[in-house]
Amino acid sequence: MGIIWTIIIGFVAGIIAKFIMPGSNEPSGFILTTILGIVGAFVATYLGQALGWYGAGEGAGLIGAVVGAIIVLAVWAMLSNRRSAV
């Protein structure tokens, strides 16, 4: 149930992160925003477990997933800026 819960939280986190960091070179579309949030939730869960904030079976909550999605969104923006400069 942990992975399904992370996906659900990640979906909501992706939408929230998109509203927090709008921009011209961020991913657009429902599917890509959802994937962004899910990846962000997994990033937040992994980092939280590595830093000892979450236990082995625990996942990131909504706030942690939003922070993870914002991190993924910032990396996406940096990579797309680098790609457009080439």
C-alpha distances in whole Angstrom, upper triangle without the diagonal:
4,6,5,6,9,10,11,12,14,16,17,18,20,22,23,24,26,28,28,30,31,34,36,34,30,28,29,27,24,22,23,22,19,19,20,18,15,17,18,15,14,18,17,14,16,20,18,17,21,23,21,20,16,15,14,10,11,11,13,14,16,19,18,17,20,22,20,21,24,25,24,26,29,29,29,32,34,33,34,37,38,38,40,43,43
4,6,5,6,9,10,10,12,14,16,16,18,20,21,21,24,26,26,27,29,32,34,32,28,26,27,26,23,21,22,21,18,17,18,16,13,14,15,12,11,14,14,11,13,16,15,14,17,19,18,16,13,12,11,7,7,7,10,11,14,17,15,14,17,19,17,18,21,22,21,23,26,26,26,29,31,30,32,35,35,35,38,40,41
4,5,5,6,9,10,10,12,14,15,16,19,20,20,22,24,25,26,27,29,31,29,26,24,25,23,20,18,19,18,15,14,15,13,10,12,13,10,9,13,13,10,12,16,15,14,17,20,19,18,15,14,13,10,10,8,11,12,14,17,15,13,16,18,16,16,20,20,19,21,24,23,23,27,28,28,29,32,33,32,35,37,38
4,5,5,6,9,10,11,13,14,15,17,19,20,21,23,24,25,27,29,31,29,26,23,24,22,19,17,18,17,14,14,16,13,10,13,14,11,11,15,15,13,15,18,18,18,21,23,22,20,17,17,16,13,12,11,12,13,14,17,16,14,17,19,17,17,21,21,20,22,25,25,24,27,29,29,30,33,34,33,35,38,39
4,5,5,6,8,10,11,12,14,16,17,18,20,22,22,24,26,28,30,29,25,23,24,22,19,18,19,17,14,14,16,12,10,13,13,10,11,14,13,12,15,17,16,16,19,21,20,18,15,15,15,12,10,8,10,10,10,14,13,11,14,17,15,16,19,20,19,21,24,24,24,27,29,29,30,33,34,34,36,38,39
4,5,5,6,8,10,10,12,14,15,15,18,20,20,21,23,26,28,26,22,21,21,20,18,16,16,15,12,12,12,10,7,9,10,6,7,10,10,8,11,14,13,14,17,18,18,16,13,14,14,11,10,7,7,8,9,12,11,8,12,14,12,12,16,16,16,18,20,21,21,24,25,25,26,29,30,30,32,35,36
4,6,5,6,9,10,10,13,14,15,16,19,20,20,22,24,26,24,20,18,19,17,14,13,14,12,9,9,11,8,5,9,10,7,8,12,12,11,14,16,16,17,20,21,21,19,17,18,17,15,13,10,11,11,11,14,13,10,12,15,13,12,16,17,15,17,20,20,20,22,25,24,25,28,29,29,31,33,34
4,5,5,7,9,10,11,13,14,16,18,19,20,22,24,26,25,21,19,19,17,14,13,15,13,9,11,12,9,8,11,12,9,11,14,14,13,16,19,18,19,22,23,23,20,18,19,19,16,14,12,11,11,10,13,13,10,12,15,14,13,17,18,17,18,21,22,21,24,26,26,27,30,31,31,32,35,36
4,5,5,6,9,10,11,12,14,16,16,18,20,23,25,24,20,19,19,18,15,15,15,13,10,11,12,8,7,11,10,7,10,12,11,11,14,16,15,17,20,20,20,18,16,17,18,15,13,10,8,7,6,9,10,7,9,12,11,11,14,16,15,16,19,20,20,22,25,25,26,28,30,30,32,34,36
4,5,5,6,9,10,10,12,14,15,16,17,20,22,21,17,15,16,15,13,12,12,10,7,8,8,4,4,7,7,5,8,10,10,10,13,15,15,17,19,20,20,18,16,19,18,17,14,11,9,9,8,10,10,6,8,11,9,8,11,13,12,13,16,17,16,19,21,21,22,25,26,26,28,31,32
4,5,5,7,9,10,11,13,15,16,17,19,21,20,16,14,14,13,10,10,10,8,5,7,8,5,6,9,9,9,11,13,13,14,17,18,19,20,23,24,24,22,20,22,22,20,18,14,13,12,10,13,13,9,10,13,12,10,13,15,14,14,17,18,17,19,22,22,22,25,27,27,28,31,32
4,5,5,6,9,10,11,13,14,16,19,21,21,17,16,15,14,11,12,13,10,8,11,10,7,9,12,11,10,13,15,14,15,18,19,19,21,23,24,24,21,20,22,23,21,18,15,13,11,8,10,12,9,8,12,12,10,12,15,15,14,18,19,18,20,23,24,24,26,28,28,29,32,34
4,5,5,6,8,10,10,12,14,17,19,19,15,14,15,15,13,13,13,9,8,10,9,5,8,10,8,7,11,12,11,13,16,16,16,19,21,21,22,19,18,21,21,20,17,13,11,10,6,8,9,6,5,8,9,7,9,12,11,11,14,16,16,17,20,21,21,23,26,26,27,29,31
4,5,5,6,9,10,10,12,14,16,16,12,11,11,11,10,10,9,5,6,8,6,3,7,9,8,9,12,12,12,15,17,17,18,20,22,23,24,21,21,23,24,22,20,16,14,13,10,11,12,8,7,10,9,6,8,11,10,9,13,14,13,15,18,18,18,20,23,23,24,26,28
4,6,5,7,9,10,11,14,16,16,12,11,11,10,9,11,10,6,7,10,9,7,10,13,11,12,15,16,16,18,20,21,21,24,25,26,27,24,23,26,27,25,22,19,16,15,11,12,14,11,9,12,12,9,10,14,13,11,15,17,15,16,20,21,20,22,25,25,25,28,30
4,5,5,6,9,10,14,17,17,14,14,13,14,12,14,13,10,10,13,11,9,12,14,11,12,16,16,15,17,20,20,20,23,24,24,25,22,22,25,26,25,22,18,15,13,10,10,12,10,7,10,11,9,9,13,13,12,14,17,16,17,20,21,21,22,25,26,26,28,31
4,5,5,6,8,11,14,14,11,11,12,13,13,14,12,9,10,12,9,8,11,12,9,11,14,14,13,16,18,18,18,21,23,22,24,21,22,25,26,25,22,18,15,14,11,10,11,9,6,8,9,6,6,9,10,8,10,13,13,13,16,18,17,19,22,22,23,25,27
4,5,5,6,9,11,12,8,9,9,10,10,12,11,7,10,12,9,9,13,13,12,14,17,16,16,19,21,21,22,25,26,26,28,25,25,28,29,28,25,21,18,17,14,14,15,13,9,11,12,9,8,11,11,8,11,14,12,12,16,17,16,18,21,21,21,23,26
4,6,6,10,13,14,11,12,11,13,13,15,14,11,13,15,13,12,16,17,15,16,20,19,19,21,24,23,24,27,28,28,29,26,26,30,31,30,26,23,20,18,15,14,16,14,11,13,14,11,10,14,14,11,13,16,15,15,18,20,19,20,23,24,23,26,28
4,6,10,13,14,12,13,14,16,16,18,16,13,15,16,13,13,16,17,14,16,19,18,17,20,22,21,22,25,26,25,27,24,25,28,30,29,26,22,19,17,14,12,14,13,9,10,13,10,8,12,13,10,11,15,15,14,17,19,19,19,22,23,23,25,28
4,6,10,11,8,11,12,15,15,17,15,12,15,16,12,13,16,16,14,16,19,18,17,21,22,21,22,26,26,26,28,25,26,29,30,30,27,23,20,19,16,15,16,14,11,11,13,10,7,10,11,8,9,12,12,10,13,16,15,15,18,20,19,21,24
4,7,9,7,9,10,13,14,16,14,11,15,16,13,14,18,18,16,19,21,20,20,24,25,24,26,29,29,29,31,29,29,33,33,33,30,26,23,22,19,18,19,17,14,15,16,13,11,13,13,10,11,14,12,11,14,16,14,15,18,19,18,20,23
4,6,6,9,10,13,15,17,14,13,17,17,15,16,20,19,18,21,23,22,22,26,27,26,27,31,31,31,33,31,32,35,35,35,32,29,26,25,22,21,22,20,17,17,18,15,12,14,14,10,10,13,11,9,12,14,12,12,15,16,15,17,20
4,6,8,9,13,16,17,14,14,18,18,16,18,21,21,20,23,25,24,25,28,29,28,30,33,33,33,36,34,34,37,38,37,35,31,28,28,25,24,25,23,20,20,20,17,15,17,16,12,12,14,12,9,12,13,10,11,14,14,12,15,18
4,6,8,12,15,16,13,13,16,16,14,16,19,18,18,21,23,21,23,26,26,26,28,31,31,31,34,32,33,35,35,35,33,29,27,27,25,24,24,21,19,19,18,15,14,15,13,10,10,11,8,6,9,10,7,8,11,11,10,13,15
4,6,10,12,13,10,9,13,13,10,13,16,15,14,18,19,18,20,23,23,23,25,28,28,28,31,29,29,32,32,32,29,26,23,24,21,20,20,18,15,16,15,12,11,12,10,7,9,10,7,6,10,10,8,10,13,13,13,16,18
4,7,9,9,6,7,10,10,8,11,14,13,14,17,18,18,19,22,23,23,25,28,28,29,31,29,29,32,31,31,29,25,23,23,21,21,20,17,16,17,16,12,12,14,11,8,11,11,8,9,12,12,10,12,15,14,14,18,19
4,7,8,6,7,10,11,10,12,15,15,16,18,20,20,22,24,25,26,27,30,31,32,34,32,31,34,33,32,30,26,24,24,21,22,22,19,17,19,18,14,14,16,14,11,14,15,12,12,16,15,13,15,18,17,17,20,22
4,6,6,6,9,10,11,12,14,16,16,18,20,21,22,24,26,27,28,30,31,33,34,32,31,33,33,31,30,26,24,24,21,22,23,19,18,20,19,15,16,18,16,14,17,18,15,15,19,18,16,19,22,20,20,23,25
4,6,5,6,9,10,11,12,14,15,17,19,20,21,23,24,26,27,29,30,31,33,30,29,31,31,29,27,23,22,21,19,20,21,17,16,19,18,14,16,19,16,14,18,19,16,17,21,20,19,22,24,23,23,27,28
4,5,5,6,9,10,11,12,14,15,17,18,20,21,23,24,25,27,28,30,31,30,28,30,29,27,26,22,21,21,19,21,21,17,17,19,17,14,16,18,15,14,18,18,15,17,21,19,18,21,23,22,23,26,27
4,5,5,6,9,10,10,12,14,15,16,18,20,21,22,24,26,27,28,30,28,27,29,28,27,25,22,20,21,19,20,19,16,15,17,15,12,14,15,12,11,14,14,11,14,17,16,14,18,20,18,19,23,24
4,5,5,6,9,10,10,12,14,15,16,18,20,21,22,24,25,27,28,26,25,27,27,26,24,20,18,18,16,17,17,13,12,14,13,9,11,13,11,9,13,14,12,13,17,16,16,18,21,20,21,24,25
4,5,5,6,9,10,11,12,14,15,17,18,20,21,23,24,26,27,25,23,25,25,23,21,18,16,16,14,16,16,12,12,15,13,10,13,15,12,12,16,16,14,16,19,19,18,22,23,23,24,27,28
4,5,5,6,8,10,11,12,14,15,16,18,20,21,22,24,25,24,22,24,23,22,21,17,16,17,15,17,16,12,13,15,12,9,13,13,10,11,14,14,12,15,18,17,17,20,21,21,22,25,26
4,6,5,6,9,10,10,12,14,15,16,18,20,21,22,24,22,21,24,23,22,20,17,15,16,14,15,14,10,10,12,9,6,9,10,7,7,11,11,9,12,15,14,14,17,19,19,20,23,24
4,5,5,6,9,10,10,12,14,15,16,18,20,21,22,20,19,21,21,20,18,14,12,12,10,12,11,7,7,10,8,5,8,10,8,9,12,13,12,15,17,17,18,20,22,22,24,26,28
4,5,5,6,9,10,11,12,14,15,17,18,20,21,19,18,19,19,17,16,12,11,12,11,13,12,8,10,12,9,8,11,12,10,12,15,15,14,17,19,19,20,23,24,24,26,28,29
4,5,5,6,9,10,10,12,14,15,16,18,20,19,17,19,18,18,16,13,12,14,13,14,12,9,10,11,8,7,10,10,7,10,13,12,12,15,17,16,17,20,21,21,23,26,26
4,5,5,6,8,10,10,12,14,15,16,18,16,16,18,18,17,15,12,10,11,10,11,9,6,7,7,4,4,7,7,6,8,11,11,12,14,16,16,18,20,21,22,24,26,27
4,5,5,6,9,10,10,12,14,15,16,14,13,15,15,14,12,8,6,8,8,9,7,4,7,8,6,7,10,10,10,12,14,15,15,18,20,20,21,24,25,25,27,30,31
4,5,5,6,8,10,11,12,14,15,14,12,14,13,13,11,8,8,11,12,13,10,8,11,11,8,9,12,12,10,14,16,15,16,19,20,20,22,24,25,25,28,30,30
4,5,5,6,8,10,10,12,14,13,13,15,14,15,13,10,9,12,13,13,9,8,10,9,6,8,11,9,8,12,13,12,14,17,17,17,20,22,22,23,26,27,28
4,5,5,6,8,10,10,12,10,10,13,13,14,11,8,6,9,10,9,6,6,8,7,5,8,10,9,10,13,14,14,16,18,19,20,22,24,25,26,28,30,31
4,6,5,6,9,10,10,9,8,10,10,10,8,5,5,8,11,11,8,8,11,11,8,11,14,13,13,16,18,17,19,22,22,23,25,27,28,29,31,33,34
4,5,5,6,9,10,10,9,10,10,11,10,8,8,12,14,14,11,11,14,13,10,13,15,13,13,17,18,17,19,22,22,22,24,27,27,28,30,32,32
4,5,5,6,8,8,9,11,12,13,12,10,9,12,14,13,10,11,13,11,9,12,14,12,13,16,16,16,18,21,20,21,24,25,26,27,30,31,32
4,5,5,6,5,5,8,10,11,9,8,7,10,13,12,8,10,13,11,10,14,15,14,15,18,19,19,21,23,23,24,27,28,29,30,33,34,35
4,5,5,6,5,6,7,9,8,8,9,12,15,15,12,13,16,15,13,16,18,17,18,21,22,21,23,26,26,26,29,31,31,32,35,36,37
4,6,8,8,9,9,12,12,12,12,15,18,17,14,15,18,16,14,17,19,16,17,21,21,20,23,25,25,25,28,30,29,31,34,35,35
4,6,8,10,11,14,13,13,12,15,18,16,13,15,17,15,14,18,19,16,18,21,21,21,24,26,25,26,29,30,30,32,35,35,36
4,6,7,9,12,11,12,12,14,18,17,14,16,19,17,16,20,21,19,21,24,24,24,27,29,28,29,32,33,34,35,38,39,40
4,7,10,12,9,10,9,11,14,13,10,13,16,14,14,18,19,18,20,22,23,23,26,28,28,29,31,33,33,35,37,38,39
4,7,8,6,7,7,10,13,13,11,13,16,15,14,18,19,19,20,23,24,24,26,28,29,29,32,34,34,35,38,39,40
4,6,5,8,10,12,16,17,14,16,19,18,17,20,23,22,23,26,27,26,28,31,31,32,34,36,37,38,40,42,43
4,6,8,11,14,18,19,16,17,20,20,18,21,23,22,23,26,27,26,28,31,31,31,34,36,36,37,40,41,42
4,7,10,13,16,18,15,16,19,20,18,20,23,23,23,26,27,27,28,31,32,32,34,37,37,38,40,42,43
4,7,9,13,14,12,13,16,17,15,18,21,20,21,23,25,25,26,29,30,30,33,35,35,36,39,40,41
4,6,10,11,9,9,13,13,12,14,17,17,17,20,22,22,23,26,27,27,29,31,32,33,35,37,38
4,7,8,5,6,9,10,9,11,14,14,15,17,19,20,21,23,24,25,27,29,30,31,33,35,36
4,6,5,6,9,10,10,12,14,15,16,18,20,21,22,24,26,27,28,30,32,33,34,36,38
4,5,5,6,9,10,10,12,14,15,16,18,20,21,22,24,25,26,28,30,31,32,34,36
4,5,5,6,9,10,11,12,14,15,16,19,20,21,23,24,26,27,29,30,31,33,35
4,5,5,6,9,10,11,12,14,15,17,18,20,21,23,24,26,27,29,30,32,34
4,5,5,6,9,10,10,12,14,15,16,18,20,21,22,24,26,27,28,30,32
4,5,5,6,9,10,10,12,14,15,16,18,20,21,22,24,25,26,28,30
4,5,5,6,9,10,11,12,14,15,17,18,20,21,23,24,26,27,29
4,5,5,6,9,10,11,12,14,15,17,18,20,21,23,24,26,28
4,5,5,6,9,10,10,12,14,15,16,18,20,21,22,24,26
4,5,5,6,9,10,10,12,14,15,16,18,20,21,22,25
4,5,5,6,9,10,11,12,14,15,17,18,20,21,23
4,5,5,6,9,10,11,12,14,15,16,18,20,22
4,5,5,6,9,10,10,12,14,15,16,18,20
4,5,5,6,9,10,11,12,14,15,17,19
4,5,5,6,9,10,11,12,14,15,17
4,6,5,6,9,10,10,12,14,16
4,6,5,6,9,10,10,12,15
4,6,5,6,9,10,11,13
4,5,5,6,9,10,11
4,5,5,6,9,10
4,5,5,6,9
4,6,5,7
4,5,5
4,5
4
